[in-house]
């Protein structure tokens, strides 16, 4: 039979672990409610911005940058909107800094590696821009054999999602796109559904396929009038579109991470309770066996004295 002291020590250890998992579950539950509110509040603006942006691009005939004055690559909308042959794909990977979130980070990394392999089979190389310490560590171990480069990493933005953080990422991606280091930009993130579920997704950021929007816009009346001019509007709207898409992807990922952590900690707490129940039964059995053994020894000793 197992040692009583060992079983009692293990029960205490599992109880301590259960306290930690329950505390983490409560923290994640409190945070995910705020994150859910933020995500749902941002979706209407993001959806309408994309619709307006695509409709605008469909109405614009020429993206000529003649006389365009740009200080930053993200303002160079003619280059950002230019569709070219994809030889080097840029992939923005959004993961978390912390673990204990179930299969959240593993799902994203697996999808990214699958995409990199698919691109390689098509003769397209990939460059990665990775948000989150977990994604950075996992991809560094696994991309060596695929000969894929991690161009830039971001850890602070994974802790505190902000428009400034999204803008910094957008500027890095735009700089690499305009300079020709990458020919497309995909975002691998997760879309928050509810407290219990999320889905890993791939968002195509650049280039923008607007042929259908342009055909639809040609039949619209009246024709769009741009004030002060097309250049000024596109120079403001293109950076807003890119930055807001990244910002929304970060918000969706944060809410999904917290939901996944809450679910994982709930399962861990339930498993700890079941383990404590099983160990308690084992402890009682061992204690009963020890008491029975002592009684038998006393009875045997008494019989021996009588004899």
C-alpha positions as CSV (number, residue, x, y, z in Angstrom):
1,X,0.0,0.0,0.0
2,X,1.2,3.6,-0.7
3,X,2.7,5.5,2.2
4,X,0.2,7.7,4.0
5,X,2.6,10.6,4.3
6,X,3.4,10.5,0.6
7,X,-0.3,10.5,-0.3
8,X,-1.1,13.4,2.1
9,X,1.8,15.4,0.7
10,X,0.6,14.9,-2.9
11,X,-3.0,15.9,-2.0
12,X,-1.6,19.1,-0.5
13,X,0.5,19.8,-3.6
14,X,-2.5,19.3,-5.9
15,X,-4.6,21.6,-3.7
16,X,-2.0,24.3,-4.0
17,X,-1.9,23.9,-7.7
18,X,-5.7,24.1,-7.8
19,X,-5.6,27.4,-5.9
20,X,-3.3,28.8,-8.6
21,X,-5.4,27.6,-11.5
22,X,-8.6,28.9,-10.0
23,X,-7.0,32.3,-9.4
24,X,-5.7,32.4,-13.0
25,X,-9.2,31.4,-14.2
26,X,-10.8,34.3,-12.3
27,X,-8.2,36.8,-13.6
28,X,-8.7,35.6,-17.2
29,X,-12.5,35.7,-16.8
30,X,-12.4,39.3,-15.6
31,X,-10.0,40.4,-18.3
32,X,-11.8,38.5,-21.1
33,X,-15.0,40.4,-20.4
34,X,-13.2,43.8,-20.9
35,X,-11.5,42.4,-24.0
36,X,-14.8,41.1,-25.4
37,X,-16.3,44.6,-25.0
38,X,-13.4,46.2,-26.7
39,X,-13.4,43.8,-29.6
40,X,-17.2,44.1,-30.2
41,X,-17.0,47.9,-30.0
42,X,-14.2,48.0,-32.6
43,X,-15.8,45.7,-35.1
44,X,-18.4,48.0,-36.6
45,X,-15.9,50.8,-37.3
46,X,-13.4,48.3,-38.7
47,X,-16.0,46.7,-41.0
48,X,-17.4,50.0,-42.2
49,X,-13.8,51.3,-42.8
50,X,-13.0,48.3,-45.0
51,X,-16.2,48.7,-47.0
52,X,-15.7,52.4,-47.5
53,X,-12.1,51.9,-48.4
54,X,-12.7,49.2,-51.0
55,X,-15.6,51.2,-52.5
56,X,-13.3,54.3,-52.7
57,X,-10.5,52.3,-54.4
58,X,-13.1,50.9,-56.8
59,X,-14.1,54.4,-57.8
60,X,-10.5,55.7,-58.2
61,X,-9.2,55.1,-61.7
62,X,-5.5,55.8,-61.3
63,X,-3.1,55.4,-58.4
64,X,-0.5,57.7,-59.9
65,X,1.9,59.2,-57.3
66,X,3.1,62.0,-59.5
67,X,4.0,65.0,-57.3
68,X,3.2,63.0,-54.2
69,X,5.0,64.2,-51.1
70,X,5.6,61.4,-48.6
71,X,7.6,61.4,-45.3
72,X,7.0,57.8,-44.4
73,X,6.7,54.6,-46.5
74,X,3.1,54.0,-45.1
75,X,2.1,57.2,-46.8
76,X,3.3,56.0,-50.2
77,X,-0.1,54.6,-51.2
78,X,0.7,54.0,-55.0
79,X,3.4,51.5,-54.0
80,X,1.3,50.0,-51.2
81,X,-1.6,49.5,-53.6
82,X,0.5,48.2,-56.4
83,X,-0.2,44.5,-57.2
84,X,3.0,42.7,-58.3
85,X,4.2,39.2,-58.6
86,X,4.7,37.6,-55.2
87,X,8.2,36.3,-54.8
88,X,8.6,37.1,-51.1
89,X,5.6,36.9,-48.8
90,X,5.4,38.9,-45.5
91,X,3.6,37.2,-42.7
92,X,2.5,38.9,-39.5
93,X,2.1,36.3,-36.7
94,X,0.2,37.3,-33.6
95,X,0.7,35.2,-30.5
96,X,1.0,35.9,-26.8
97,X,3.8,36.5,-24.3
98,X,2.3,34.1,-21.8
99,X,1.5,30.4,-21.9
100,X,-1.0,28.3,-20.0
101,X,-3.6,29.1,-22.7
102,X,-4.3,25.7,-24.0
103,X,-3.6,25.2,-27.7
104,X,-3.9,28.9,-28.5
105,X,-0.4,29.6,-29.6
106,X,0.2,26.1,-31.0
107,X,-2.7,26.5,-33.4
108,X,-1.4,29.8,-34.8
109,X,2.2,28.5,-35.2
110,X,1.0,25.3,-36.9
111,X,-1.0,27.4,-39.4
112,X,1.9,29.7,-40.1
113,X,4.3,26.8,-40.7
114,X,1.8,25.2,-43.0
115,X,1.5,28.4,-45.0
116,X,5.2,28.8,-45.2
117,X,5.5,25.3,-46.6
118,X,2.7,25.9,-49.1
119,X,4.4,29.1,-50.3
120,X,7.7,27.3,-50.6
121,X,6.1,24.6,-52.8
122,X,4.8,27.5,-55.0
123,X,8.4,28.9,-55.3
124,X,7.6,31.8,-52.8
125,X,9.8,32.6,-49.9
126,X,8.6,34.0,-46.6
127,X,9.6,36.6,-44.1
128,X,8.0,36.7,-40.6
129,X,7.0,39.5,-38.3
130,X,6.2,37.9,-35.0
131,X,4.1,39.4,-32.1
132,X,4.4,37.6,-28.8
133,X,7.2,35.7,-27.0
134,X,5.6,32.3,-27.4
135,X,5.4,32.7,-31.1
136,X,9.0,33.9,-31.3
137,X,10.4,31.0,-29.3
138,X,8.3,28.3,-31.2
139,X,9.0,29.7,-34.7
140,X,12.8,30.1,-34.0
141,X,13.0,26.4,-33.2
142,X,10.9,25.3,-36.2
143,X,11.7,27.6,-39.1
144,X,15.4,26.7,-39.4
145,X,14.7,23.7,-41.7
146,X,12.3,25.8,-43.8
147,X,15.0,28.5,-44.2
148,X,12.6,31.3,-43.3
149,X,13.7,34.6,-41.7
150,X,12.2,36.4,-38.7
151,X,12.6,40.0,-39.7
152,X,11.1,41.7,-36.7
153,X,9.7,40.7,-33.3
154,X,7.3,42.5,-31.0
155,X,6.8,41.7,-27.3
156,X,5.6,44.9,-25.6
157,X,2.6,45.2,-27.8
158,X,1.4,41.7,-26.8
159,X,1.2,42.8,-23.2
160,X,-0.7,46.1,-23.8
161,X,-2.6,46.4,-27.1
162,X,-2.7,50.0,-28.3
163,X,-3.2,52.0,-31.5
164,X,0.4,53.2,-31.2
165,X,1.7,49.6,-31.1
166,X,-0.4,48.7,-34.2
167,X,0.9,51.8,-36.0
168,X,4.6,50.8,-35.3
169,X,3.9,47.4,-36.8
170,X,2.1,48.9,-39.8
171,X,5.1,51.2,-40.4
172,X,7.5,48.3,-40.4
173,X,5.4,46.3,-42.8
174,X,4.9,49.2,-45.1
175,X,8.6,50.0,-45.2
176,X,9.4,46.4,-46.2
177,X,6.6,46.4,-48.8
178,X,7.6,49.7,-50.4
179,X,11.2,48.8,-50.4
180,X,10.5,45.5,-52.2
181,X,11.6,43.2,-49.4
182,X,8.2,41.7,-49.4
183,X,5.5,41.5,-52.1
184,X,2.4,40.6,-50.0
185,X,1.3,40.8,-46.3
186,X,-0.8,38.1,-44.6
187,X,-1.9,38.3,-40.9
188,X,-2.2,35.1,-38.9
189,X,-4.4,35.8,-35.9
190,X,-7.5,34.5,-34.2
191,X,-11.1,35.7,-34.3
192,X,-12.9,35.8,-31.0
193,X,-16.3,34.2,-31.0
194,X,-17.4,33.9,-27.4
195,X,-16.0,33.0,-24.0
196,X,-15.7,29.4,-25.0
197,X,-14.4,29.5,-28.6
198,X,-12.3,31.3,-31.2
199,X,-11.0,30.4,-34.6
200,X,-7.5,30.7,-36.1
201,X,-7.6,32.8,-39.3
202,X,-5.5,34.2,-42.1
203,X,-6.2,37.8,-43.1
204,X,-4.9,39.1,-46.5
205,X,-3.8,42.7,-45.9
206,X,-1.8,43.5,-49.1
207,X,-2.1,43.5,-52.1
208,X,-5.8,44.5,-52.2
209,X,-8.0,42.7,-54.7
210,X,-10.4,45.4,-55.8
211,X,-11.4,44.4,-59.3
212,X,-14.9,43.4,-58.2
213,X,-15.3,46.7,-56.3
214,X,-14.1,48.7,-59.3
215,X,-16.7,47.0,-61.6
216,X,-19.4,47.7,-59.0
217,X,-18.3,51.3,-58.6
218,X,-18.4,51.9,-62.4
219,X,-22.2,51.5,-62.3
220,X,-22.7,53.8,-59.3
221,X,-24.4,57.2,-59.7
222,X,-23.5,59.8,-58.9
223,X,-19.7,59.5,-59.4
224,X,-17.6,60.1,-56.3
225,X,-16.2,63.6,-55.8
226,X,-13.0,63.9,-53.9
227,X,-12.1,67.0,-51.8
228,X,-9.5,68.3,-51.8
229,X,-8.3,65.6,-54.2
230,X,-7.8,61.8,-54.5
231,X,-4.2,61.9,-53.4
232,X,-4.9,63.6,-50.1
233,X,-7.7,61.2,-49.2
234,X,-5.8,58.0,-50.2
235,X,-2.7,59.2,-48.4
236,X,-4.7,59.4,-45.2
237,X,-7.0,56.4,-45.7
238,X,-4.5,53.8,-46.8
239,X,-2.4,54.1,-43.6
240,X,-5.6,54.1,-41.6
241,X,-6.8,51.0,-43.3
242,X,-3.5,49.1,-42.7
243,X,-3.1,50.3,-39.1
244,X,-6.7,49.6,-38.1
245,X,-6.7,46.1,-39.6
246,X,-3.6,45.3,-37.5
247,X,-5.1,46.9,-34.4
248,X,-8.3,44.9,-34.8
249,X,-6.3,41.7,-35.3
250,X,-4.4,42.4,-32.1
251,X,-7.7,43.0,-30.2
252,X,-9.2,39.8,-31.6
253,X,-6.1,37.8,-30.6
254,X,-6.0,39.2,-27.1
255,X,-9.6,38.3,-26.4
256,X,-9.1,34.8,-27.9
257,X,-6.0,34.3,-25.8
258,X,-7.8,35.2,-22.6
259,X,-10.8,33.0,-23.5
260,X,-8.5,30.1,-24.2
261,X,-6.6,30.6,-20.9
262,X,-9.9,30.8,-19.0
263,X,-11.0,27.5,-20.6
264,X,-7.7,25.9,-19.9
265,X,-7.6,26.9,-16.3
266,X,-11.2,25.8,-15.8
267,X,-10.2,22.3,-17.1
268,X,-7.1,22.3,-14.9
269,X,-9.1,23.2,-11.8
270,X,-11.7,20.5,-12.6
271,X,-8.9,17.9,-13.1
272,X,-7.3,19.0,-9.8
273,X,-10.6,18.4,-8.0
274,X,-10.9,15.0,-9.5
275,X,-7.3,14.1,-8.7
276,X,-7.9,15.3,-5.1
277,X,-11.0,13.1,-4.8
278,X,-9.1,10.1,-6.1
279,X,-6.1,10.6,-3.8
280,X,-8.4,11.1,-0.9
281,X,-10.0,7.7,-1.5
282,X,-6.5,6.2,-1.8
283,X,-5.6,7.9,1.4
284,X,-8.6,6.6,3.3
285,X,-8.0,3.1,1.9
286,X,-4.3,3.2,3.0
287,X,-5.3,4.5,6.4
288,X,-7.9,1.8,6.9
289,X,-5.4,-0.8,5.8
290,X,-2.9,0.5,8.3
291,X,-5.5,0.5,11.2
292,X,-6.6,-3.1,10.2
293,X,-2.9,-4.1,10.2
294,X,-2.4,-2.7,13.7
295,X,-5.5,-4.5,15.0
296,X,-4.3,-7.8,13.5
297,X,-0.9,-7.3,15.1
298,X,-2.5,-6.6,18.5
299,X,-4.8,-9.7,18.3
300,X,-1.9,-11.8,17.2
301,X,0.1,-10.6,20.1
302,X,-2.7,-11.3,22.5
303,X,-3.2,-14.8,21.2
304,X,0.5,-15.5,21.5
305,X,0.5,-14.5,25.2
306,X,-2.5,-16.7,25.9
307,X,-0.6,-19.6,24.3
